[in-house]
């Protein structure tokens, strides 16, 4: 037979007053870490876009894709943070007893960390890939070479953006290239950015599933 005194203390142990702190920590983790990754990704890729756009302004709008992908990561954290915030139950207005359990708090904390840390990692990955990818496209446009003895670069504008300009440049000399090489670099960078963005999406999916787990006192 179970001691009645133990049954009286059981709800208190499962629903302490500090259980809501776990849930709000999950909300803060989802929003802050995701925004942190989004900001760092925007920072790294944005600096490269500005530097590349000095001599090749026509490539700015095409290379703005890493900025958009980094901004979406912050939206993932916002969605999870709003869902977790609405799931946190307030104490009972009549008895002032806490109805939010530690089980729900740990589940919401886990959901916030899944979304936040995944968004942080994805934002860093997008920033680094976007940084080097945009610079690579700019280096190809400027015909920068790492090997001595070849013709020096004459500026970003030497590589035409249209196929007609590429054909004219190709007929002018064998060392001139067209926009096809830039497009190859851009497509490769875009594929890497898509898979980097998927990391944050995986974390958000798991966070939405875990946030449905709750126990009410």
C-alpha positions as CSV (number, residue, x, y, z in Angstrom):
1,X,0.0,0.0,0.0
2,X,1.3,3.4,-1.0
3,X,1.9,5.9,1.8
4,X,-0.7,8.8,1.5
5,X,2.0,11.3,2.5
6,X,4.0,10.3,-0.6
7,X,1.0,10.9,-2.8
8,X,0.5,14.3,-1.4
9,X,4.0,15.4,-2.3
10,X,4.1,13.7,-5.7
11,X,2.3,16.6,-7.6
12,X,4.7,19.1,-6.0
13,X,7.8,17.1,-7.2
14,X,6.5,16.9,-10.7
15,X,5.2,20.5,-11.0
16,X,7.6,22.7,-9.0
17,X,7.5,26.5,-9.3
18,X,10.7,26.6,-11.3
19,X,9.4,24.3,-14.1
20,X,8.3,27.3,-16.2
21,X,12.0,28.5,-16.2
22,X,12.8,25.4,-18.4
23,X,10.1,26.3,-20.9
24,X,11.2,29.9,-21.2
25,X,14.8,28.9,-21.6
26,X,13.7,26.8,-24.5
27,X,11.9,29.8,-26.0
28,X,15.1,32.0,-25.5
29,X,17.3,29.3,-27.0
30,X,15.2,28.8,-30.1
31,X,15.0,32.5,-30.9
32,X,18.4,33.8,-29.7
33,X,20.6,31.0,-31.2
34,X,18.7,31.0,-34.5
35,X,19.0,34.8,-34.8
36,X,22.7,34.5,-33.8
37,X,23.3,32.1,-36.7
38,X,21.2,34.2,-39.1
39,X,23.2,37.3,-38.2
40,X,26.6,35.7,-38.6
41,X,25.6,34.2,-41.9
42,X,24.4,37.6,-43.1
43,X,27.5,39.2,-41.9
44,X,29.9,36.8,-43.6
45,X,28.1,36.7,-46.9
46,X,27.2,40.4,-46.9
47,X,30.8,41.5,-46.5
48,X,31.8,39.4,-49.6
49,X,28.9,40.8,-51.6
50,X,29.9,44.4,-50.8
51,X,33.6,43.7,-51.8
52,X,32.6,41.9,-55.0
53,X,30.1,44.6,-55.9
54,X,32.8,47.3,-56.0
55,X,34.0,46.2,-59.4
56,X,31.3,43.8,-60.5
57,X,28.0,45.5,-59.5
58,X,25.9,43.4,-61.8
59,X,26.6,40.3,-59.7
60,X,25.2,41.8,-56.5
61,X,21.6,40.7,-56.9
62,X,22.5,37.3,-58.1
63,X,24.8,36.7,-55.1
64,X,22.2,37.9,-52.6
65,X,20.8,34.4,-52.2
66,X,23.1,33.5,-49.1
67,X,21.6,36.6,-47.4
68,X,18.1,35.4,-48.0
69,X,18.8,31.9,-46.8
70,X,20.5,33.2,-43.7
71,X,17.5,35.4,-42.9
72,X,15.1,32.4,-43.2
73,X,16.9,30.7,-40.3
74,X,15.8,33.5,-38.0
75,X,12.2,32.8,-39.1
76,X,12.6,29.2,-38.0
77,X,13.5,30.2,-34.5
78,X,10.7,32.7,-34.4
79,X,8.1,30.0,-35.3
80,X,9.4,27.6,-32.7
81,X,9.7,30.3,-30.1
82,X,6.1,31.4,-30.6
83,X,4.8,27.8,-30.4
84,X,6.7,27.1,-27.2
85,X,5.7,30.3,-25.6
86,X,2.0,29.6,-26.2
87,X,2.4,26.1,-24.8
88,X,3.7,27.3,-21.4
89,X,0.8,27.1,-19.0
90,X,0.2,29.8,-16.4
91,X,-0.5,28.9,-12.8
92,X,-4.1,28.3,-11.7
93,X,-5.8,31.6,-11.0
94,X,-7.9,30.2,-8.1
95,X,-5.4,28.1,-6.2
96,X,-2.2,29.7,-7.6
97,X,-0.8,26.2,-8.0
98,X,1.6,25.5,-10.8
99,X,0.2,23.2,-13.5
100,X,3.3,23.2,-15.7
101,X,5.3,20.1,-15.1
102,X,9.0,19.5,-15.4
103,X,8.3,17.0,-18.2
104,X,6.8,19.7,-20.3
105,X,9.6,22.1,-19.4
106,X,12.4,19.6,-20.4
107,X,10.5,18.8,-23.6
108,X,10.2,22.5,-24.5
109,X,13.9,23.1,-23.6
110,X,14.9,20.3,-25.8
111,X,12.8,21.6,-28.7
112,X,14.3,25.1,-28.3
113,X,17.9,23.7,-28.3
114,X,17.2,21.5,-31.3
115,X,16.0,24.5,-33.3
116,X,18.4,27.0,-32.0
117,X,21.7,25.0,-32.2
118,X,20.7,23.7,-35.6
119,X,20.0,27.2,-36.8
120,X,23.3,28.4,-35.4
121,X,25.3,25.7,-37.2
122,X,23.4,26.3,-40.4
123,X,23.9,30.0,-40.2
124,X,27.7,29.6,-39.8
125,X,27.8,27.1,-42.7
126,X,25.8,29.5,-45.0
127,X,28.0,32.4,-44.0
128,X,31.3,30.6,-44.7
129,X,30.1,29.0,-47.9
130,X,28.6,32.2,-49.1
131,X,31.7,34.1,-48.2
132,X,34.1,31.9,-50.2
133,X,31.6,31.2,-53.0
134,X,30.9,34.9,-53.7
135,X,34.6,35.7,-53.6
136,X,35.3,32.8,-56.0
137,X,32.8,34.2,-58.5
138,X,34.4,37.6,-58.1
139,X,37.9,36.1,-58.6
140,X,36.8,34.3,-61.7
141,X,35.3,37.5,-63.0
142,X,38.5,39.5,-62.4
143,X,40.6,36.7,-63.9
144,X,42.8,36.6,-60.8
145,X,45.5,33.9,-61.0
146,X,47.6,32.4,-58.3
147,X,50.3,31.3,-60.7
148,X,53.0,33.8,-61.8
149,X,53.8,34.4,-65.4
150,X,50.3,34.6,-66.6
151,X,48.4,37.7,-67.6
152,X,47.4,39.9,-64.7
153,X,43.9,40.7,-63.9
154,X,42.4,43.9,-65.4
155,X,39.2,44.2,-63.4
156,X,35.9,42.5,-62.8
157,X,34.3,44.0,-65.8
158,X,36.5,42.1,-68.2
159,X,34.2,39.1,-68.0
160,X,30.9,39.8,-69.8
161,X,27.6,38.7,-68.2
162,X,25.8,38.0,-71.5
163,X,26.4,35.2,-73.9
164,X,26.8,37.7,-76.7
165,X,29.6,39.5,-74.8
166,X,31.1,36.1,-74.0
167,X,31.2,35.1,-77.7
168,X,32.8,38.5,-78.6
169,X,35.4,38.1,-75.8
170,X,36.2,34.5,-76.9
171,X,36.8,35.7,-80.5
172,X,39.0,38.5,-79.2
173,X,41.5,36.2,-77.5
174,X,41.9,32.7,-76.1
175,X,42.5,33.9,-72.5
176,X,39.1,35.6,-72.2
177,X,36.3,33.7,-70.7
178,X,32.5,34.2,-70.5
179,X,29.8,34.0,-68.0
180,X,29.5,30.2,-68.3
181,X,32.4,29.7,-65.8
182,X,30.8,32.0,-63.4
183,X,27.5,30.2,-63.6
184,X,29.2,26.9,-62.9
185,X,30.7,28.3,-59.7
186,X,27.4,29.9,-58.7
187,X,25.4,26.7,-59.2
188,X,27.9,24.8,-57.1
189,X,27.7,27.4,-54.3
190,X,23.9,27.3,-54.5
191,X,23.8,23.5,-54.0
192,X,26.0,23.8,-50.9
193,X,23.8,26.6,-49.6
194,X,20.7,24.5,-50.0
195,X,22.1,21.6,-48.1
196,X,23.3,24.0,-45.4
197,X,19.8,25.5,-45.1
198,X,18.4,21.9,-44.7
199,X,20.3,21.6,-41.4
200,X,18.1,24.3,-39.8
201,X,15.0,22.8,-41.3
202,X,15.8,19.4,-39.7
203,X,16.1,21.0,-36.3
204,X,12.8,22.9,-36.7
205,X,11.0,19.7,-37.7
206,X,12.3,17.8,-34.6
207,X,11.5,20.8,-32.4
208,X,7.9,20.9,-33.6
209,X,7.4,17.2,-32.9
210,X,9.0,17.4,-29.4
211,X,7.0,20.5,-28.5
212,X,3.8,18.4,-28.6
213,X,4.9,16.3,-25.7
214,X,3.5,17.7,-22.4
215,X,2.2,16.6,-19.0
216,X,-0.4,18.6,-17.1
217,X,-0.5,18.5,-13.4
